[in-house]
């Protein structure tokens, strides 16, 4: 069964949930019959459909400026894209827009101002295989590989006897959902500029990272001992404070259509 699935309204089609239930039923039946090819195909179809639903919902949340909830959905899309791509043919990925979604998710994430995250540090007693329950040791592993599908089931390693040791603050987290920011203090102007130019989740767009120079007078509010606006990593006093102009990172958007009266990206200083 094929669905029109490009807008948020389409995600409410009850036939979609029926299709997901049917795929699960057929997958379980195939797994019992040890028809691994059919079971794996059902898994792929189900995961690809769920990915599309989550991506469209994330897009809808971005259109409504619900940035934090959209961020959580984008992370789920990122994870699903990697798992589906690892377990599918190139032809399947192209047909189901896996690569497109993966690229657009990455683009959207890069427009977020989030840069501080929490990361738990823990000690794990041991891991077991999610397929055969084998206790995994350095010299004793089963035949199943983490992240691969077997008879319609994804192989994961299950952690046991977990002891939480610490919570660290990091800039590059393993899990992106653990944002340590108050959204009310952040600048979402890049997303605020982009979203009115897009009508549907599958509109094609891109951006180019460039630089743009501004007169030094525009940075009068920047503390001399704070990070330089040019993002060199040096402090302002020792970097650009004595220059006539400051060159800072700039985004140039490549949009699918001309849109009048787009909001301006706020000058950050």
N, C-alpha and C positions, 0 to 999 in steps of 0.2 A: 504494500500500500504506500502511495506517495502522498505527501502533504505539502501544501504551500506553507512554508515556514521561513518567513523573512521579517515579520513584524511581531510585536508583543501580543497583539490580539490573536495571532495564529497559535500561540502557545497554549491558549485556553481550549483548543479543539479537543473534545473528549475522545476522539478517535486515536489521538496520540497516546494517551494512557492505555487504551485498549491494545494498541500495537505493542507497547512496551511489555504489557502483561503476556501477550501472545508470544513474544520473543523469549520471555523468561520460561514460559511453559514448554515451548518447543526445545529450548536449550536444555532444560532439565531432563526431558524425555530422551533427547539425543545423548546426553551424558550417561544416562542409565544404560542405553543401548550401546555405549562406547563408540558412537559415531562422532569422533572428535572433530572432524572437519565441519559438520553441521553445527555442533555445539559452539565451536570457535566463531563460525560465521554469525551465529545469533548474538554472541557476545559483542562482536564488532559492530553489528547493526544497532544494537541497543546502546552501546557506549557512544557511538557517533550521533545518535538521535538525542541522547541526554546532553551531550556536549553542545549541540546546536541550541537546545532549549536554554541551557545555562548562559551561553554567550548572548543570546537575544535578550534574556532577562537582565544581564549585566549592562547591556547597551541601553535598555529602558531605564535602568536606575541612573546611569550616567546622564541621560537626557533630563532626568528629574533632579539632578544634582545630589543624588544619594551616593556620594563618593565612597564612603566607607563600606557600605554593603556591596557596591559594585566591585570594589577592590577584592573582597572575599570571593565573589563569583569569578573574577578574572583569574585568581590563583587556582581555583578548581578547574577552570578551562585549561590553564597552562599544564597542570598535572595530567589531565585527561588526554590532551594533545600528544604529550610525550609517550604515554602508555599505548595509545591507539597506534601511533606511528611505528612504535617498536614491534607491534604485533600484526601489522597489516601491510599489504602491498602498496606500492606507489600509486597504482591505478585506483585502489580503494580510497587512499588519502586525498587524491585529486577529486574524485567523484563526490566525496563527503565534505570538501572544503576544510580538511584538517590543517593543511599547511597555511591556508588563508587565515583561519581563525588564530592559529599559533602566532603568525606574524602580527596580526592586528592586536592581539592580546599583549604582546611584547611592546608594541608601539604605545598602547594606552597606558600600560604600567609605567613606561618611561616618562610620561607626562605628569605623573603624580609627584607631589612634593615630598612624599614620605622618604625619610632617610634614616630613621632610628627605630629599631625593633628590639624586642626582648627575645632571648634565646635560652632555653633551659639546658643546663648541663646535668647529665645523669649517668648512673652506672647501671648497666643491664646485666643481670645474672647470666642469661643465655637467650638465644633465639631458637625458634622452631619453625619448620617449613609449614606454610599455610595449606599446602597440598597434601603432604603425607605425614605431617606432624613429627618429622624427624628432628631430633635435637642437633642443632648445627654446632659443630666444633671446627677449629682450624684444620684438622686432619680427618674430619668425618663429616662429609657433606653428601646430601642426596643428589639425585640426577636433575632435580628441578632448579631452574634459574629464576631468581627474583626478578619480577617485572614481566615475565613471560606468561602466556596463557596455556593451560592444559585442560583439555576437555571442557572448555567453556568457563574455566575458573582462573582468575589471576593469581599468580604465585606471589605471596608476600611473606616477609619474615616477621613472626610474631615475637615481641619482646616479653620476657618474663622476669620476675623479681627485680622490678625497677626501683631504684633509689635516687630521688632527686637530690642533687648536690648544690646547685647554684642556679641563679638567673643572671645572665649577662646581657649587656646592652651592646648591640652590634649594628653595623650598617649593611651587611650582606647576610641576611638570615636564611636558614634552611626552610623555615616556614614563614611565608610573607604575611600571614594573617595577624601576626603578633605586633601590630603597629603601636608605638609608644608616642603618640602625637595627640594633641587636641586639634581637631580639624578646624575649629573656629579661628585658630591662630595662623593657618596656612594659606598659601596663595594657590588657588586652583584655576587661575586665569587661563592657562594653556588649554585645559579641558573646557572651560567656559567659552573660549573662542571656537574650539573645534566642533562641539556637539551641535550647535545650531546649523552648521553647514552639512550635517549628515541627516539623511531621512530614514535610512534603514541600516540595520546592523551589517549588511553585506555590501554597503557602499565602499568603493575602493578609495583609499586616501593614504597619504604618506607625509613625512616631513623630512626636512634636511636641517641638520645642525650646522649653523654658521656662526659668525661673530658680527657684532655691530658696535661701532664706536660712538661714544657720547661725550660731550664736553665735561671737563672735570667739575664744573660748577654744579652739575646735576647730582653729584655724590657728596654734597656738603653735609648731609646727615649721617654719613658713614663714619663711625669711630675709627680713628687712626690706628688703634691697636686691634681692630677686628679683622676678619679675613678679607682680603682684597676682593672687590667685585669681579675682577677678571678671572677668578677661580683658579689662580696659580697655586694656591696653598700658602702663599706668603701673607704677612700682615700688610694692611693697606699702607701704613707709614713707610715700609721698606720696599714697596712694589710700585704702585701707580699714583700715589698721592701727589707727586710732584710733576706729573705729566699733564699735557694740555687736554688729552682725551683718554678715556678708559674704554678698552675694548672688552665687551662681555659676551657670553654665549647668547645666541639668538636662534629662534626656530622659524623656519619658512615652511608653511604648510602647502601641500599639493592636494587641492580639494576637487571633488567630483563635479562641482558646479559653482558658478558665481553666486554668491549670497550677499544681498545688500544689507547694510547696517550691521555687520558683524561686530560684536564687542571687541575692543582692543585688549591685547595682552598687557596687563598692568606693568608699568615700569617699576622694578622691584626696589628702588631706592628713593 
